[in-house]
Amino acid sequence: MSELSHEENFILDRLKENDGTLNYRKLQELCENEFEGVRLVLKKLKDKSLVDYEGMIPGFSAEITLIK
């Protein structure tokens, strides 16, 4: 597996801090001062099988779950 970006690691760390699950809106709030493009980063993490959520791109009410 390729090395993870700062943004990917940031999201994974926030999920770990919250027992592996966060609502998309809450996650977006946690990331807003760090970087933009949360959905794109989540899509990359899902493609790497590190997180899961319903659909191809997370909606505002989606629950983001840590797989690893």
C-alpha positions as CSV (number, residue, x, y, z in Angstrom):
1,M,0.0,0.0,0.0
2,S,1.2,3.5,-0.8
3,E,2.0,5.9,2.0
4,L,-1.0,7.9,3.2
5,S,-1.2,11.7,2.8
6,H,-1.4,14.2,5.7
7,E,-5.2,14.5,5.0
8,E,-5.8,10.8,5.0
9,N,-3.9,10.3,8.3
10,F,-5.8,13.3,9.8
11,I,-9.1,11.7,9.0
12,L,-8.1,8.2,10.2
13,D,-6.8,9.7,13.5
14,R,-10.1,11.6,14.1
15,L,-12.0,8.3,13.5
16,K,-9.8,6.4,15.9
17,E,-10.4,9.2,18.5
18,N,-14.1,8.7,18.1
19,D,-14.3,4.9,18.4
20,G,-14.1,4.4,14.7
21,T,-17.3,6.1,13.6
22,L,-18.2,9.7,12.8
23,N,-21.0,11.5,11.1
24,Y,-19.9,13.2,7.9
25,R,-20.9,16.7,9.1
26,K,-18.9,16.3,12.3
27,L,-15.9,15.0,10.5
28,Q,-16.1,17.9,8.1
29,E,-16.2,20.3,11.0
30,L,-13.1,18.7,12.5
31,C,-11.2,19.0,9.2
32,E,-12.3,22.5,8.1
33,N,-9.3,24.2,9.7
34,E,-6.8,21.7,8.4
35,F,-7.8,21.2,4.7
36,E,-10.6,21.2,2.1
37,G,-11.9,18.4,0.0
38,V,-13.0,16.0,2.8
39,R,-15.2,14.0,0.4
40,L,-12.4,13.4,-2.1
41,V,-10.1,12.2,0.7
42,L,-12.8,9.9,2.0
43,K,-13.3,8.5,-1.4
44,K,-9.6,7.7,-1.6
45,L,-9.7,6.1,1.8
46,K,-12.7,4.0,0.7
47,D,-10.8,2.9,-2.4
48,K,-8.0,1.8,-0.1
49,S,-10.5,-0.1,2.0
50,L,-9.7,1.9,5.1
51,V,-13.1,3.4,5.7
52,D,-16.7,2.6,4.7
53,Y,-19.8,4.6,4.1
54,E,-23.0,4.2,2.1
55,G,-22.7,5.1,-1.6
56,M,-19.8,6.3,-3.7
57,I,-19.5,9.7,-2.2
58,P,-20.6,10.4,1.4
59,G,-23.7,12.5,1.9
60,F,-24.2,15.0,4.8
61,S,-25.9,12.4,6.9
62,A,-23.5,9.5,6.1
63,E,-21.8,7.6,8.9
64,I,-18.1,7.2,8.2
65,T,-16.7,3.9,9.7
66,L,-13.1,2.9,10.2
67,I,-12.4,-0.5,8.7
68,K,-8.7,-0.9,9.7
